[in-house]
Amino acid sequence: MSRPQRLIELLAALQTRRRTTAEALAEELGVSTRTVLRDVRALVDAGIPVFTERGKYGGISLLPGDQADLSKLTTGEADLLRAVGLDLDRARQLGGEAAARSALRKLTSRRQPPPARDELPLALTDVIAIDNRPWFEDDAPLPDVAALVRDVRTARRLRIVYRRSGEASARELVVDPYGLLQRGGRWYLVADRDGRPRMFALSRLLRWAVLDHARRLRAGADLAGTARELGEALERREHVVVTARVDVASLDLARRILGARLRTVGEPGEDGRAEVTVAYGHTDAVRQLLQFGEHIEVVAPKAARRLVERLATGLARTHTG
């Protein structure tokens, strides 16, 4: 179950009972207690009147009075909330901002929640900010995401014109679409091509057309399962482990840029550097480490070190004189 769907199920569960606990909701939704508490905070931040009380007789409940009521939602509004949850930015990208705002107005109580009972002068929402956008987000233009969603919902094949990463020209492909995925702040079209699952970055999708033939998906496959399968396969492909020595002052930057690719970080040595290991799908990807300039030395494997030497020599030649 995706998080947007889970938020709706959580709200429905709270609507049907006077009070419950995070543990009971976690068991019902099949998630951890910590996940339930994060979802409750998301509902509170959206203005939905969810109230939590600590202690032996505490729990989670909707505030009495003008409570959120899912029955007020139109079919389209409920469908949109299940797709994007309470995120108005995502709803705007899908062309559904008006419906999302309408849904939130129907779900949001007109009453103000009672003051916090922990006697702290500032509310949690005053001191916590969450931004799910990736660091160094690019400004690559996207196609009309809302129009693509409408065309995918026809359950027909698509002819797309797509440029693969690192290639100068685009190719025309026929795909069987499952749907759209947003991961790490980026949108992808998830589809089968010749019976094999693929992810196509929308930033490199130039155009598409709906064909007359119904889509033909793999037996038993769906969007969520296929997206998970592709993500796991991508992570398993990182079988080239590069060992390097990085200036200690650059370790924070390395963690931010390399993310999960940074597998280990050793203790700093007397030379002010620490040994790190970085995982890649192929040796050529070691080019990413060039941005650390003189603050990094690639040690192994030899193929990666030779590649860095060749690239550095070419850069020096280009910039000499």
C-alpha positions in Angstrom: 0.0 0.0 0.0 1.4 3.4 -1.0 1.6 6.3 1.5 -1.2 8.3 -0.2 -3.5 5.2 0.0 -2.4 4.6 3.6 -3.3 8.2 4.6 -6.8 7.7 3.3 -7.1 4.3 5.0 -5.8 5.8 8.2 -8.4 8.6 8.0 -11.2 6.1 7.3 -10.1 4.0 10.4 -10.2 7.1 12.6 -13.6 8.1 11.3 -15.1 4.7 12.3 -14.0 4.7 15.9 -14.0 7.2 18.8 -10.4 6.5 19.8 -7.6 4.1 18.9 -3.9 3.6 19.4 -0.9 3.8 17.1 -0.2 0.2 17.8 -3.7 -0.9 16.7 -3.5 1.2 13.6 -0.1 -0.1 12.7 -1.4 -3.7 12.9 -4.4 -2.9 10.8 -2.4 -1.1 8.1 0.6 -3.5 8.2 3.2 -0.8 9.0 5.3 0.2 12.0 4.1 2.3 14.8 6.6 5.0 13.8 5.1 5.1 10.3 1.6 5.6 11.8 2.8 8.5 13.9 4.5 10.1 10.8 1.2 9.7 8.9 -0.8 11.2 11.7 1.6 14.2 11.7 1.0 14.5 7.9 -2.8 14.7 8.5 -2.3 17.3 11.3 -0.1 19.4 9.1 -2.7 19.3 6.3 -5.2 20.8 8.8 -7.2 17.6 9.3 -8.5 17.5 13.0 -6.5 14.6 14.3 -5.8 14.7 18.0 -3.3 12.7 20.0 -3.2 12.2 23.8 -0.5 10.7 25.8 -0.7 8.4 28.8 -2.5 5.2 29.8 -5.9 6.4 28.6 -4.6 8.4 25.7 -4.8 7.5 22.0 -5.5 8.9 18.5 -8.8 10.3 17.5 -10.5 12.8 15.3 -11.5 16.0 17.2 -15.2 16.1 18.1 -17.5 18.5 16.3 -17.0 19.3 12.6 -15.0 16.1 11.8 -13.4 15.1 8.6 -15.9 13.1 6.5 -14.7 11.0 3.6 -18.3 10.6 2.4 -18.2 14.3 1.4 -15.6 13.6 -1.3 -16.5 13.1 -4.9 -15.2 10.0 -6.7 -12.6 12.1 -8.5 -11.4 13.8 -5.3 -11.1 10.5 -3.4 -9.2 9.0 -6.4 -6.8 11.9 -6.5 -6.1 11.7 -2.7 -5.3 8.0 -3.0 -2.8 8.8 -5.8 -1.0 11.8 -4.3 -2.1 12.0 -0.7 -2.0 15.5 0.8 0.7 16.8 -1.5 -0.7 19.8 -3.4 2.5 20.2 -5.5 2.1 16.7 -6.9 -1.6 17.3 -7.5 -0.7 20.4 -9.4 1.7 18.4 -11.6 -1.1 16.0 -12.4 -3.5 18.8 -13.2 -5.6 18.2 -10.2 -4.8 21.1 -7.8 -8.4 22.4 -7.8 -9.8 18.9 -6.9 -7.1 18.4 -4.2 -7.9 21.8 -2.6 -11.6 21.0 -2.7 -11.0 17.7 -1.0 -8.8 19.3 1.7 -11.5 21.9 2.4 -14.0 19.2 2.9 -11.7 17.2 5.2 -10.4 20.2 7.2 -12.2 21.2 10.4 -13.2 24.8 10.8 -12.3 24.6 14.5 -8.8 25.3 15.8 -7.1 22.4 17.5 -6.6 22.8 21.3 -3.3 24.0 22.6 -0.5 21.5 23.0 -0.6 19.7 26.3 3.2 19.3 26.7 3.4 23.0 27.9 6.0 23.9 25.3 5.5 27.4 23.8 6.0 26.3 20.2 4.1 23.6 18.3 6.0 20.8 16.6 5.0 22.2 13.2 6.7 25.5 14.1 10.1 23.9 14.5 10.0 21.0 11.9 10.3 21.5 8.2 10.2 18.6 5.7 11.3 19.0 2.1 11.3 15.8 0.0 13.0 17.4 -3.0 16.5 15.9 -3.9 19.6 18.0 -3.4 20.9 19.8 -6.4 17.6 19.3 -8.2 17.9 20.1 -11.9 15.5 22.3 -13.8 15.0 19.9 -16.7 11.6 20.6 -18.3 8.9 18.0 -17.9 6.3 17.1 -20.4 2.6 17.6 -19.6 2.4 15.1 -16.8 -1.4 15.5 -16.4 -1.9 14.7 -20.1 0.3 11.7 -19.9 -1.6 10.4 -16.9 -4.9 10.7 -18.8 -3.4 8.8 -21.8 -2.0 6.1 -19.6 -5.5 5.7 -18.0 -6.9 4.6 -21.4 -5.0 1.3 -20.9 -3.6 1.5 -24.4 -0.1 1.1 -25.8 2.0 4.2 -26.2 4.5 5.2 -28.9 7.2 7.3 -27.2 10.1 9.3 -28.4 12.8 8.9 -25.7 16.4 9.9 -25.3 18.5 7.6 -23.1 20.9 9.0 -20.6 24.2 9.9 -22.2 22.9 9.7 -25.8 22.5 12.7 -28.1 19.6 11.5 -30.2 16.2 10.1 -29.2 14.6 6.9 -30.4 11.0 5.9 -31.1 9.8 3.0 -28.9 6.4 1.2 -28.4 5.7 0.5 -24.7 2.9 -1.0 -22.6 2.5 1.5 -19.7 1.8 0.6 -16.0 1.7 4.2 -14.8 3.8 7.0 -13.4 6.2 6.8 -10.5 7.7 9.7 -8.5 10.9 8.7 -6.7 13.6 11.0 -5.3 11.7 14.0 -6.6 11.7 12.8 -10.2 9.0 11.4 -12.4 9.2 8.2 -14.4 7.0 6.3 -16.8 7.0 2.6 -15.8 6.2 0.4 -18.8 7.0 -2.9 -20.4 9.1 -2.8 -23.6 9.1 -6.1 -25.5 7.8 -7.8 -22.4 10.5 -6.4 -20.1 9.9 -3.8 -17.4 11.6 -0.4 -17.8 11.6 3.1 -16.2 11.7 6.1 -18.5 12.6 9.5 -17.0 10.0 12.1 -18.0 12.7 14.7 -18.3 14.0 12.8 -21.4 10.6 11.9 -22.8 10.2 14.2 -25.8 6.7 13.2 -26.9 4.2 10.3 -27.1 1.1 9.1 -28.9 -1.7 6.7 -27.9 -2.0 3.7 -30.1 -5.2 1.8 -31.0 -4.0 -1.5 -29.3 -4.7 -2.3 -25.7 -1.7 -2.5 -23.5 -0.3 -6.0 -22.9 1.3 -6.3 -19.4 3.1 -9.3 -17.9 0.8 -11.7 -16.1 0.2 -10.7 -12.5 2.3 -7.5 -12.8 1.1 -4.1 -11.5 2.6 -0.6 -11.1 3.7 -0.9 -7.4 5.3 -4.3 -7.8 7.0 -3.4 -11.1 8.4 -0.1 -9.7 9.8 -2.1 -6.7 11.3 -4.7 -8.9 13.1 -2.1 -11.0 14.4 -0.3 -8.0 15.8 -3.4 -6.4 17.4 -4.5 -9.7 19.0 -1.1 -10.1 20.5 -1.3 -6.6 21.7 -4.9 -7.2 23.6 -3.8 -10.4 26.0 -1.8 -8.3 28.7 -4.5 -8.3 31.8 -2.3 -9.0 33.2 -1.2 -5.6 35.6 1.7 -5.9 38.0 2.4 -3.0 39.2 6.0 -2.6 40.8 8.3 -0.1 38.9 11.5 0.6 39.9 14.6 2.5 38.1 14.6 5.9 36.7 18.1 5.2 35.0 16.7 2.1 33.2 13.8 3.8 30.0 15.6 4.5 29.8 16.7 0.8 30.5 13.1 -0.2 27.7 11.8 1.9 25.3 14.3 0.5 26.3 13.8 -3.2 26.9 10.0 -3.2 24.0 9.0 -1.0 23.5 5.3 -0.8 26.4 4.7 -3.2 28.8 5.6 -0.3 29.0 2.2 1.4 31.8 2.6 4.0 33.8 5.4 5.6 37.0 4.6 7.5 38.7 6.4 10.3 40.7 9.5 9.3 44.4 8.9 8.9 47.4 11.1 9.8 47.3 12.6 6.3 43.9 14.0 6.9 42.1 11.6 4.6 39.7 8.7 5.2 39.3 5.6 3.1 35.8 5.2 1.6 34.2 2.7 -0.7 31.7 3.7 -3.4 29.5 1.2 -5.4 28.7 1.7 -9.0 27.0 -0.3 -11.7 30.0 0.0 -14.1 33.5 1.4 -14.0 32.7 4.3 -16.2 30.5 5.8 -13.5 33.6 6.7 -11.5 33.4 9.9 -13.5 31.1 11.2 -10.8 34.1 11.3 -8.4 35.9 13.9 -10.6 33.8 16.7 -9.0 35.9 16.2 -5.8 38.9 17.4 -7.7 42.2 17.2 -5.8 40.3 16.3 -2.6 40.1 12.6 -3.6 42.4 9.8 -4.8 40.9 6.7 -6.4 42.9 3.7 -5.2 41.2 0.6 -6.6 40.3 -1.1 -8.8 43.1 -0.4 -11.3 40.6 0.1 -14.1 38.9 2.9 -12.2 42.2 4.5 -11.3 43.4 4.4 -15.0 40.1 5.9 -16.1 40.5 8.8 -13.7 44.0 9.3 -14.9 42.9 9.4 -18.5 40.1 11.8 -17.8 42.3 14.1 -15.7 44.9 14.2 -18.4 42.3 15.1 -21.0 40.9 17.8 -18.8 44.4 19.2 -18.2 45.1 19.2 -22.0 41.8 20.9 -22.7 42.4 23.7 -20.1 46.1 24.3 -20.8 46.8 27.7 -22.4 
